[in-house]
Each structure stands twice: as structure tokens, then as C-alpha cells.
Amino acid sequence: MNNSIDLHMHSRYSDDGEFTPTELVEKCIASGIRTMSITDHNTVRANDEAQKEANKREIRYIPGIEIDCVFQNVNLHVLGYGIKYESRDFAEIEKNIDDQSFDASLKMLAKTQALGFQISENDMCKVSKNNFWQGRWTGEMFAEVLLNNPAYNKHPLLGPYRTGEGGSNNPYVDFYWDYYSQGKPCYVKIDYPFLEDIIDIIHGNGGKAVLAHPNVNLENHYGLLRRLIGAGIDGIEAFSSYHTPSQAFHFFREAQDAKLFVTCGSDFHGKIKPSISLGQHGCFITESELLSCLNHI
């Protein structure tokens, strides 16, 4: 199993990340990772600090970002690698999300309250007080507040997310997928850019566009994969902490058939995914094979 490369992790510049870019470089070194990329949600803020620190520590750093976008009414995540992150294009992507986030957070709060939970703006401000993005609340943050409220220890909606009760190993993020992702009860629509435009931006800034953790975003939409390939993606994140070995093999073969390269990423965040560690992506091809894929970046 190859875990010396991890191209999908999040710093505190993601609205759901925990660590600074420098801390992530240090953690990668401690974990034996020699090639890394920080792919924060809709922002490139981590890249300059991470690049400088990685250069000092003599490990390879690939500039990255993870961008929310839409393709045929399905929300997707696309990774951009090898990008010129100083470009104004990425600042505009960040601003688009930031401008919508506070209003969306309040709507998510109202929908959470509609489920019967007594939760307030003050509760959410407390849990987000150390975050880089103030006033931006995620489904994981709502889960953190609810699961740590003693009044809801026996609440039936929360039982499946409590560890030690046959529940989730990553309760916060699983609660997000079940309640706050597209089509779920607390989902709030944000106007994300179209996939085709994001691919153009990534390519226009010297990068490659990679479909992130496809088994998650394409759940019930597997027929979209061929159309996504036709839209111009360059690679597929076949190896992910979200994928079983059989799923990873499926996406690996799909990439081979389409002559796309593959990448691997743990999607490490820190506390919101306690069971996910750096390098945990299940990549079964050799380091040399994976490095040859990275020559495309």
C-alpha cells in the first residue's frame, strides 16, 4: 500500500479544517509523506505558506484547491493541481462563496431548528469562534453542537452518529452528508459555478482538473461519469478514504479506459474526521506508477 503521497487535505483556511499549513507540512513529514497538496475548499490561501515550508523541509509540494461546482444539476467537487494560485480567478471563486455563506448559514440554522433542535446563533458562534471564516457554519459544526449537547444524549436522530453505539467513526461529517448535503433535509442551495467554467479556470492557470472522491458525489448519478470525462476533466481521484477497495479499482479502471491519470487523497481535515489520518487513501498502485501519473501535473 502506497501512503507516501497524499494530495487531498485541508487546512484551517477551509471552513471545516483544523490545522495551519505549516502544521500540515509537519504532520506529513511525521507520517512519511514525501509528496503533498493542500486542497482547501474554494480558496488558495494555504498554498504560499505550505510551499515555502515544504521547500524548507525538502518535500514535494503541489499547489492545490478543491472547488464546489455544478454539472447537470449535481453538486461536485473538483480538485485543481499545479495551479498558478496567485491568479485573481481563485480570489473571485473564494469571494463568490464567502458572499453567500452567512445567509446560507442562517437558513441552515432555521432548518436544523425545524428538525426539533433548540439551537441558537450563539451556539454556532461559540463552536466557530476559532475558525478562520467567522459566520460560516457547516453541517459538521451543527453536528458538533448537537452531539455535544447533553440534552440530546438520547435523541433518536443522533443515535446513529454516536461512537460506541454501533454508530459512525466520523460522526460530524456523516451527519453532514445525511442532513446538509444536496437533497437532504437541511440542505441550502449555494450558487456554485458550472463545472465547465471551473475546468477552464484551472486549465487557464496552468493546472489540471481532477474529479474528487467520485463515489460520494456521484452516488445515484454514476451515469454522469462518462459525461464528466467528456467535459474535459484530466484525472480522477480513484484512491480516497471514501472508497472501498472495489470502488477504488472501479474508478482506476474508468480512468485507464478514458486515458486519464489517477490521484490519491485522504481528505484529512482533523477533528471532523477523527478516523481519517494523513496518507489513508488505500492506493494500491506502486509509488513509481503514481509518480508517473503526477508527471501530468
C-alpha positions, 0 to 999 in steps of 0.5 A: 500500500502506497501512503507516501503521497497524499494530495487531498487535505485541508487546512484551517483556511477551509471552513471545516479544517483544523490545522495551519499549513505549516502544521500540515507540512509537519504532520506529513513529514511525521507520517512519511509523506514525501509528496503533498497538496493542500486542497482547501475548499474554494480558496488558495490561501494555504498554498504560499505558506505550505510551499515555502515550508515544504521547500524548507523541509525538502518535500514535494509540494503541489499547489492545490484547491478543491472547488464546489461546482455544478454539472447537470444539476449535481453538486461536485467537487473538483480538485485543481493541481499545479495551479498558478494560485496567485491568479485573481480567478481563485480570489473571485471563486473564494469571494463568490462563496464567502458572499453567500455563506452567512445567509446560507448559514442562517437558513441552515440554522432555521432548518436544523431548528425545524428538525426539533433542535433548540439551537441558537446563533450563539451556539454556532458562534461559540463552536466557530469562534476559532475558525478562520471564516467567522459566520460560516457554519457547516453541517459538521459544526451543527453536528458538533453542537448537537452531539455535544449537547447533553440534552440530546444524549438520547435523541433518536436522530443522533443515535446513529452518529454516536461512537460506541453505539454501533454508530459512525467513526466520523460522526460530524461529517456523516451527519453532514452528508445525511442532513446538509448535503444536496437533497437532504433535509437541511440542505441550502442551495449555494450558487456554485459555478458550472463545472465547465467554467471551473475546468477552464479556470484551472486549465487557464492557470496552468493546472489540471482538473481532477474529479474528487472522491467520485463515489460520494458525489456521484452516488445515484448519478454514476451515469454522469461519469462518462459525461464528466470525462467528456467535459474535459476533466484530466484525472480522477481521484480513484484512491480516497478514504471514501472508497472501498477497495472495489470502488477504488479499482472501479474508478482506476479502471474508468480512468485507464479506459478514458486515458486519464491519470489517477490521484490519491487523497485522504481528505484529512481535515482533523477533528471532523474526521477523527478516523481519517489520518494523513496518507489513508487513501488505500492506493494500491498502485506502486509509488513509481506508477503514481509518480508517473501519473503526477508527471501530468501535473 
